[in-house]
């Protein structure tokens, strides 16, 4: 088992380039010493709970083989400060990053079409979320609950986000990705 090997040989860096990343038990990831993980381009499946409660994890680099970040993939990674979500990702599952309190910003690629229920709930360290999709992704209930961060979307799409199901709950925090030239964002905000 991966946990048996690394318990004997502690390291702070892990690079994986296999097909599927999954986890056998909650306690396994919590005890591994990895701070930095790179998921290579050959990794195509990031299963449910893959890094659940990997509390020592600080940075994750996801390769272009991943199209979906599964349920609870990074839940309770309380030291996670940085994660790149590649343009290949189209969906972010329920609770995918829930309680990642050390994340300060997240950049969601334009190809993402769905963000799950409480996907970023209790990410209290977040100061900014940038969503690059021009069409608002389907958003699960309370996806950004427990955070008061600003949400940045394409300037031309502010109205669509403000009108979209569950996005409207964050209306006071939705802003255009700067610069929004020739667009009076406050005026668009008042219209909705």
Secondary structure, DSSP 8 states (H G I E B T S, - for coil): -HHHHHHHS--SEEEE-SSEE--S-HHHHHH---SEEEE-TT--EE-TTTTTT-TT--EEEE-TT--EE-TTTTTT-TT--EEE--TT--EE-TTTTTT-TT--EEEE-TT--EE-TTTTTT-TT--EEEE--SS--EE-TTTTTT---EEEE-GGGHHHHHHSTTGGGGGGGEEE-S--TT--HHHHHHH-
